[in-house]
Structures are given as structure tokens and as C-alpha cells.
Amino acid sequence: MLTLDFTFFAIAGPAVLFAGISKGGFGSGAAFAAASILALVVEPGLALGVMLPLLMLIDLASLRPYWGEWRWREARLMILGGVPGVAIGAYFYTLANADLLRVLIGGISVAFVLWQVAQARGLVRLGGRQLPAEAGLFAGAVAGFTSFVSHAGGPPAAVYLLSQKMTKTEYQASSVLIFWAINIAKFVPYAFLGMFTLQTGIANVVLAPFALAGAWLGVKAHRLVPESLFFRLTYFLLSVTGAKLIWDGLT
């Protein structure tokens, strides 16, 4: 049961604003932090259900500023791989209980931070060797699965996209296009699995301005704000929320 009280909106409003900034200006990698934060205060399935329409709204608002600047070949490969990934994610969701989802969302959150730290320290290098088309399909499938169960498709997408020698804006535009398509593919199975309720719909209406404001700020920040500053805050949020979700799921 989703309780639409002051505490919920005090947490959800900034989280959705943050997701909009991330998707609008810095790729889709960190946007799933909003779902992780919401999963701390509501049942994970409802947290995912609240976030999907808002993420779709952010996608729609972000498409126009980056229209035509994506790399269509790479985006198409990931979208083709993403659809079966979504189907696998839907099947997994039917088998998982709330605690397993908490552990999974928390684990993905912590793994994302560890992956970024490894990149920063040179333990993992992206963008050196251009990955083949098959890797794009596989990355799309992984992105579809992780996006379905935690809205965290950004990291596997980044592994492939960053190997394709893209500019900052090509990467951002391609990410927007890919997750616009993947999120559309997620909508029907989410509905069949009961992840949308009257309460999530009301929450979406109230939170929509936060999503649109975040997307607008993200587009502006894309060319003005250093990525390092934005992602340092992201890593902190994901480390804390991820660890808390794992603890809650296990205990």
C-alpha cells in the first residue's frame, strides 16, 4: 500500500528532480538512484511503478533537445537487444519477493558505485577497443533486464556506448533514445504485474512538475556543470541507499 503523505513527497520530490537532471543531462546511468531512494520508504514494486511513468515523461522532454544527435546504428542495436531483456526481467519479477528485490536493487546500486570507482582509478578502461555489434545486442539485453527490475539500465548501456568513440552529446542523445524505447517496452508488463495503482497515478500527477523541471535543468547543466561534481553526489546517495536496501532485504 502506497501512503501519499508528507514524508513520501518530501523524499520523492527531490529524488524525481534528481532523476530528471541525470537523464536530461548526464546519461541514464544515475537516474535509477530515485527508484533506490523510493524503495527505502515504499514496497519496491510500487517504487518501480511510481518511477516508470515519470522516467517516460523525462525521456519525452529530453528527446527534442537532442533530436537527431544520437548514433542510430548503436542505439538500434541496443533497443533490439533491450526488448528480450525486458521480457526476461518481467519473468524474473514474477518469481521475486519484495526482500529479494530490495537486495537486487541495493546490490545494483553498490555495484554501480564500485564500477565507477574502478574506472576512475584505471582498473577498468572504456572507450579503448570498439566493441562489435554482438556486444551491442548483449548490452541491450542486460540493460533491458536491469532496467526492468531496478530502472538501472544505464551502466550496461554505457559499457557499449562509450566504446564507440562518441562525443559527450552523441552519448547523451543515444542514451535518451535507447531508454525512451526500453521504458515504453516496460510499460505493458508493469501494468499486467500490478505495479500501477490509483495511488501511483496520483503520485505521478503530483511529481510530474519535478520530473519536467529536472529534465530542463539537466539539459542546461549538460553544457555547464562538470560531470565529476554531479556524479560524486550520485555515488554517495547510491552507496547509502544501496547498503540500506541490502540490509533491509537480508534482515
One Martini backbone bead per residue (centre of mass of N, CA, C, O) as a GRO file, in nm:
protein
  251
    1MET     BB    1   0.095   0.037   0.024
    2LEU     BB    2   0.046   0.375  -0.071
    3THR     BB    3   0.150   0.662   0.109
    4LEU     BB    4   0.039   1.004   0.061
    5ASP     BB    5   0.258   1.179   0.225
    6PHE     BB    6   0.488   1.395   0.328
    7THR     BB    7   0.727   1.197   0.333
    8PHE     BB    8   0.707   1.097   0.047
    9PHE     BB    9   0.732   1.379  -0.102
   10ALA     BB   10   1.001   1.468   0.037
   11ILE     BB   11   1.151   1.232  -0.117
   12ALA     BB   12   1.039   1.220  -0.414
   13GLY     BB   13   1.090   1.499  -0.530
   14PRO     BB   14   1.407   1.507  -0.531
   15ALA     BB   15   1.443   1.233  -0.676
   16VAL     BB   16   1.304   1.317  -0.944
   17LEU     BB   17   1.478   1.561  -1.004
   18PHE     BB   18   1.739   1.397  -1.022
   19ALA     BB   19   1.652   1.216  -1.256
   20GLY     BB   20   1.613   1.444  -1.461
   21ILE     BB   21   1.904   1.547  -1.460
   22SER     BB   22   2.039   1.286  -1.544
   23LYS     BB   23   1.876   1.229  -1.814
   24GLY     BB   24   1.908   1.527  -1.938
   25GLY     BB   25   2.259   1.546  -1.892
   26PHE     BB   26   2.405   1.235  -1.784
   27GLY     BB   27   2.251   1.023  -1.863
   28SER     BB   28   2.111   0.704  -1.723
   29GLY     BB   29   2.289   0.590  -1.488
   30ALA     BB   30   2.165   0.766  -1.217
   31ALA     BB   31   1.845   0.762  -1.216
   32PHE     BB   32   1.796   0.504  -1.026
   33ALA     BB   33   1.822   0.643  -0.749
   34ALA     BB   34   1.521   0.705  -0.709
   35ALA     BB   35   1.426   0.410  -0.672
   36SER     BB   36   1.607   0.350  -0.430
   37ILE     BB   37   1.490   0.564  -0.243
   38LEU     BB   38   1.189   0.471  -0.254
   39ALA     BB   39   1.253   0.173  -0.146
   40LEU     BB   40   1.283   0.275   0.155
   41VAL     BB   41   0.947   0.362   0.184
   42VAL     BB   42   0.858   0.143  -0.028
   43GLU     BB   43   0.762  -0.089  -0.214
   44PRO     BB   44   0.943  -0.179  -0.482
   45GLY     BB   45   0.717  -0.208  -0.696
   46LEU     BB   46   0.601   0.079  -0.643
   47ALA     BB   47   0.856   0.236  -0.704
   48LEU     BB   48   0.866   0.149  -1.000
   49GLY     BB   49   0.576   0.247  -1.074
   50VAL     BB   50   0.622   0.547  -1.017
   51MET     BB   51   0.878   0.596  -1.209
   52LEU     BB   52   0.813   0.522  -1.504
   53PRO     BB   53   0.632   0.762  -1.603
   54LEU     BB   54   0.850   0.974  -1.528
   55LEU     BB   55   1.072   0.869  -1.715
   56MET     BB   56   0.904   0.902  -1.973
   57LEU     BB   57   0.873   1.208  -1.946
   58ILE     BB   58   1.174   1.271  -1.953
   59ASP     BB   59   1.231   1.149  -2.226
   60LEU     BB   60   1.040   1.333  -2.387
   61ALA     BB   61   1.178   1.606  -2.294
   62SER     BB   62   1.476   1.506  -2.411
   63LEU     BB   63   1.451   1.459  -2.719
   64ARG     BB   64   1.450   1.739  -2.857
   65PRO     BB   65   1.736   1.858  -2.778
   66TYR     BB   66   1.865   1.567  -2.920
   67TRP     BB   67   1.771   1.563  -3.201
   68GLY     BB   68   1.974   1.364  -3.419
   69GLU     BB   69   2.247   1.316  -3.219
   70TRP     BB   70   2.249   1.031  -3.252
   71ARG     BB   71   2.347   0.685  -3.283
   72TRP     BB   72   2.163   0.470  -3.459
   73ARG     BB   73   2.307   0.199  -3.473
   74GLU     BB   74   2.361   0.162  -3.168
   75ALA     BB   75   2.073   0.210  -3.067
   76ARG     BB   76   1.934  -0.018  -3.223
   77LEU     BB   77   2.084  -0.254  -3.098
   78MET     BB   78   1.990  -0.200  -2.801
   79ILE     BB   79   1.688  -0.218  -2.852
   80LEU     BB   80   1.681  -0.509  -2.963
   81GLY     BB   81   1.803  -0.625  -2.693
   82GLY     BB   82   1.601  -0.499  -2.478
   83VAL     BB   83   1.335  -0.655  -2.518
   84PRO     BB   84   1.421  -0.939  -2.408
   85GLY     BB   85   1.520  -0.823  -2.138
   86VAL     BB   86   1.240  -0.740  -2.039
   87ALA     BB   87   1.115  -1.025  -2.043
   88ILE     BB   88   1.307  -1.144  -1.832
   89GLY     BB   89   1.237  -0.941  -1.608
   90ALA     BB   90   0.937  -1.020  -1.586
   91TYR     BB   91   0.984  -1.312  -1.501
   92PHE     BB   92   1.151  -1.253  -1.249
   93TYR     BB   93   0.936  -1.087  -1.095
   94THR     BB   94   0.738  -1.336  -1.049
   95LEU     BB   95   0.966  -1.474  -0.841
   96ALA     BB   96   0.991  -1.223  -0.666
   97ASN     BB   97   1.034  -1.066  -0.375
   98ALA     BB   98   1.077  -0.787  -0.192
   99ASP     BB   99   1.357  -0.864  -0.068
  100LEU     BB  100   1.497  -0.941  -0.330
  101LEU     BB  101   1.465  -0.661  -0.460
  102ARG     BB  102   1.624  -0.506  -0.251
  103VAL     BB  103   1.892  -0.653  -0.296
  104LEU     BB  104   1.915  -0.597  -0.599
  105ILE     BB  105   1.902  -0.288  -0.596
  106GLY     BB  106   2.133  -0.254  -0.393
  107GLY     BB  107   2.351  -0.408  -0.554
  108ILE     BB  108   2.345  -0.227  -0.805
  109SER     BB  109   2.421   0.033  -0.663
  110VAL     BB  110   2.698  -0.059  -0.552
  111ALA     BB  111   2.816  -0.160  -0.823
  112PHE     BB  112   2.815   0.112  -0.961
  113VAL     BB  113   3.020   0.249  -0.776
  114LEU     BB  114   3.253   0.046  -0.812
  115TRP     BB  115   3.277   0.086  -1.117
  116GLN     BB  116   3.349   0.390  -1.110
  117VAL     BB  117   3.600   0.364  -0.933
  118ALA     BB  118   3.755   0.176  -1.124
  119GLN     BB  119   3.770   0.379  -1.354
  120ALA     BB  120   3.911   0.616  -1.203
  121ARG     BB  121   4.169   0.408  -1.131
  122GLY     BB  122   4.217   0.219  -1.402
  123LEU     BB  123   4.090  -0.082  -1.383
  124VAL     BB  124   3.886   0.036  -1.599
  125ARG     BB  125   3.843   0.048  -1.961
  126LEU     BB  126   3.692   0.279  -2.178
  127GLY     BB  127   3.717   0.336  -2.532
  128GLY     BB  128   3.934   0.167  -2.674
  129ARG     BB  129   3.772  -0.077  -2.778
  130GLN     BB  130   3.563  -0.161  -3.028
  131LEU     BB  131   3.270  -0.294  -3.011
  132PRO     BB  132   3.063  -0.511  -3.133
  133ALA     BB  133   2.743  -0.575  -3.225
  134GLU     BB  134   2.695  -0.807  -3.024
  135ALA     BB  135   2.746  -0.629  -2.775
  136GLY     BB  136   2.499  -0.447  -2.815
  137LEU     BB  137   2.285  -0.666  -2.776
  138PHE     BB  138   2.377  -0.757  -2.495
  139ALA     BB  139   2.364  -0.482  -2.354
  140GLY     BB  140   2.062  -0.448  -2.409
  141ALA     BB  141   1.966  -0.693  -2.245
  142VAL     BB  142   2.082  -0.603  -1.975
  143ALA     BB  143   1.939  -0.329  -1.970
  144GLY     BB  144   1.649  -0.442  -1.978
  145PHE     BB  145   1.664  -0.601  -1.715
  146THR     BB  146   1.768  -0.381  -1.513
  147SER     BB  147   1.542  -0.182  -1.582
  148PHE     BB  148   1.303  -0.353  -1.485
  149VAL     BB  149   1.412  -0.416  -1.173
  150SER     BB  150   1.562  -0.087  -1.133
  151HIS     BB  151   1.626   0.133  -1.355
  152ALA     BB  152   1.947   0.011  -1.438
  153GLY     BB  153   2.059   0.049  -1.761
  154GLY     BB  154   2.305   0.242  -1.792
  155PRO     BB  155   2.574   0.085  -1.742
  156PRO     BB  156   2.559  -0.126  -1.980
  157ALA     BB  157   2.531   0.093  -2.195
  158ALA     BB  158   2.805   0.239  -2.146
  159VAL     BB  159   3.001   0.017  -2.226
  160TYR     BB  160   2.925   0.037  -2.529
  161LEU     BB  161   2.904   0.341  -2.605
  162LEU     BB  162   3.202   0.424  -2.507
  163SER     BB  163   3.338   0.233  -2.740
  164GLN     BB  164   3.225   0.434  -2.998
  165LYS     BB  165   3.343   0.726  -3.003
  166MET     BB  166   3.179   0.941  -2.854
  167THR     BB  167   3.034   1.206  -2.780
  168LYS     BB  168   2.874   1.355  -2.530
  169THR     BB  169   2.611   1.408  -2.699
  170GLU     BB  170   2.580   1.132  -2.836
  171TYR     BB  171   2.552   0.976  -2.575
  172GLN     BB  172   2.307   1.122  -2.462
  173ALA     BB  173   2.114   1.082  -2.704
  174SER     BB  174   2.127   0.772  -2.710
  175SER     BB  175   2.021   0.724  -2.425
  176VAL     BB  176   1.746   0.855  -2.459
  177LEU     BB  177   1.644   0.671  -2.690
  178ILE     BB  178   1.678   0.392  -2.561
  179PHE     BB  179   1.498   0.451  -2.293
  180TRP     BB  180   1.244   0.524  -2.436
  181ALA     BB  181   1.199   0.240  -2.558
  182ILE     BB  182   1.229   0.059  -2.303
  183ASN     BB  183   1.004   0.197  -2.134
  184ILE     BB  184   0.776   0.123  -2.323
  185ALA     BB  185   0.819  -0.190  -2.299
  186LYS     BB  186   0.754  -0.189  -1.977
  187PHE     BB  187   0.458  -0.096  -1.936
  188VAL     BB  188   0.280  -0.348  -1.980
  189PRO     BB  189   0.404  -0.545  -1.769
  190TYR     BB  190   0.359  -0.359  -1.530
  191ALA     BB  191   0.051  -0.364  -1.548
  192PHE     BB  192   0.012  -0.678  -1.523
  193LEU     BB  193   0.180  -0.675  -1.233
  194GLY     BB  194   0.058  -0.428  -1.052
  195MET     BB  195   0.244  -0.142  -1.048
  196PHE     BB  196  -0.028   0.004  -1.092
  197THR     BB  197  -0.209   0.262  -0.925
  198LEU     BB  198  -0.388   0.507  -0.797
  199GLN     BB  199  -0.152   0.613  -0.623
  200THR     BB  200   0.063   0.629  -0.849
  201GLY     BB  201  -0.098   0.827  -1.022
  202ILE     BB  202  -0.107   1.059  -0.821
  203ALA     BB  203   0.197   1.082  -0.787
  204ASN     BB  204   0.257   1.155  -1.082
  205VAL     BB  205   0.106   1.423  -1.091
  206VAL     BB  206   0.268   1.563  -0.860
  207LEU     BB  207   0.570   1.484  -0.988
  208ALA     BB  208   0.591   1.598  -1.279
  209PRO     BB  209   0.729   1.878  -1.231
  210PHE     BB  210   0.996   1.754  -1.132
  211ALA     BB  211   1.066   1.606  -1.394
  212LEU     BB  212   1.067   1.854  -1.586
  213ALA     BB  213   1.268   2.026  -1.429
  214GLY     BB  214   1.500   1.822  -1.440
  215ALA     BB  215   1.528   1.805  -1.748
  216TRP     BB  216   1.589   2.105  -1.792
  217LEU     BB  217   1.838   2.117  -1.608
  218GLY     BB  218   2.000   1.896  -1.752
  219VAL     BB  219   2.032   2.033  -2.027
  220LYS     BB  220   2.180   2.279  -1.913
  221ALA     BB  221   2.408   2.117  -1.752
  222HIS     BB  222   2.553   1.964  -1.983
  223ARG     BB  223   2.727   2.250  -2.058
  224LEU     BB  224   2.811   2.353  -1.739
  225VAL     BB  225   2.848   2.093  -1.563
  226PRO     BB  226   3.044   1.898  -1.399
  227GLU     BB  227   3.037   1.562  -1.378
  228SER     BB  228   3.192   1.510  -1.111
  229LEU     BB  229   2.997   1.658  -0.921
  230PHE     BB  230   2.741   1.494  -0.975
  231PHE     BB  231   2.861   1.197  -0.920
  232ARG     BB  232   2.944   1.226  -0.626
  233LEU     BB  233   2.655   1.243  -0.523
  234THR     BB  234   2.557   0.978  -0.642
  235TYR     BB  235   2.747   0.783  -0.492
  236PHE     BB  236   2.648   0.848  -0.212
  237LEU     BB  237   2.350   0.774  -0.244
  238LEU     BB  238   2.396   0.478  -0.343
  239SER     BB  239   2.554   0.371  -0.103
  240VAL     BB  240   2.342   0.417   0.115
  241THR     BB  241   2.087   0.289  -0.017
  242GLY     BB  242   2.206   0.015  -0.092
  243ALA     BB  243   2.286  -0.081   0.192
  244LYS     BB  244   2.000  -0.055   0.315
  245LEU     BB  245   1.854  -0.255   0.124
  246ILE     BB  246   2.021  -0.501   0.190
  247TRP     BB  247   1.960  -0.507   0.490
  248ASP     BB  248   1.652  -0.524   0.468
  249GLY     BB  249   1.640  -0.787   0.292
  250LEU     BB  250   1.809  -0.974   0.504
  251THR     BB  251   1.630  -0.882   0.781
   0.00000   0.00000   0.00000
